[in-house]
Amino acid sequence: MQRTFEELVTEATTVSVDGWDFSWLDGRALEERPPWGYQGVMAARMAAATASLDLQTGGGEFLAGASVIPHLAVATEAWPPNLPVATARLHPLGIVVVSDNDEPPLPFADDAFDLVTSRHPVKAWWDEIYRVLAPGGTYVSQQVGPASVFELVEFFLGPQPEHVRRGRHWDDAVTDATAAGLEVLGLQTASLRTEFYDIGAVIYFLRKVIWMVPGFSVAEYEGKLRELHAIIERDGKFSATTTRFLIEARKP
C-alpha cells in the first residue's frame, strides 16, 4: 500500500540522523559507489602506518572498518551528536576521538602522523595537513566533487551560479595541495548515479547532509517537497548525479 506524503514526512523527520551511517536509506535511495573502494584503500594505508589521524570521522563508521589499527590512532570530529557515536565505536579499537571544530589549527604537534585520512571532509585545510604530517607521510582522502547532487539542490534553491557549481573541484584540490607543499601522488575522479525512491528519503538526506540545502526544514520547503513527491510517484524515482574524487598526496 502506497504511503501518503504526510506519513513519509512524519517517518523521515522523527528518525535519528546522528552518525554517518546511511543504512536507513536502504531500499529507499541508491548511490552508486566509486570504483576505487575508499575503505579498502584507507585500510591498506592504515595497515602500513605507525601513527594515523582521521579527520572529520563522522560516527567512525568507515575508520572502524580497517582491519589493522596503527599503534597510535586518532580521529577528530566537530559535530556534537557524532562524538558519542564515534567514541563508542572507536575507543574499543584503541582509537582516540578528539573534539575539534574543523578549523585551523589542528590540536596536534608538527610532524605527528605518517598517515592522515579523511572521507568527505567539509573542507580540507591543506596547510594544516602538511604541518601534522611527518616527512614522507601521506594524506589519502575521498572527497565530494563539483555540483554533486545539484539536481536536488537546484530543485529547492533554483539555478546556482557557476562559481558555486564549480566548488570542490578536484583541479582546485590539486592546486591547493601543491601550494601547501605536498606532492600529489594520484587523483581519480568519478561521476555516479544517485536515485531517491520516496520523499522520505529526500527529507532524511537533507536533514543529514545539512550543507546541501542550508536551513532546510519541512515547514520551509513544504511546497517544493509536495511537488517532488508528485514527481517521484509519477516517475518512480528522482535522479541526480554524484561526483567524487580520490586524492593521495605526500609530504616530501
Secondary structure as UniProt FT lines:
FT   HELIX           5..14
FT   HELIX           23..25
FT   TURN            27..28
FT   STRAND          29..31
FT   TURN            35..36
FT   HELIX           38..48
FT   STRAND          51..54
FT   TURN            58..59
FT   TURN            61..62
FT   HELIX           63..65
FT   STRAND          72..77
FT   TURN            80..81
FT   HELIX           82..90
FT   HELIX           91..93
FT   STRAND          96..99
FT   TURN            110..111
FT   STRAND          113..119
FT   HELIX           126..132
FT   STRAND          133..144
FT   TURN            146..149
FT   HELIX           150..157
FT   HELIX           162..165
FT   TURN            166..168
FT   HELIX           170..179
FT   TURN            180..181
FT   STRAND          183..196
FT   HELIX           199..208
FT   TURN            210..211
FT   TURN            214..215
FT   TURN            218..221
FT   HELIX           222..235
FT   STRAND          238..250
//
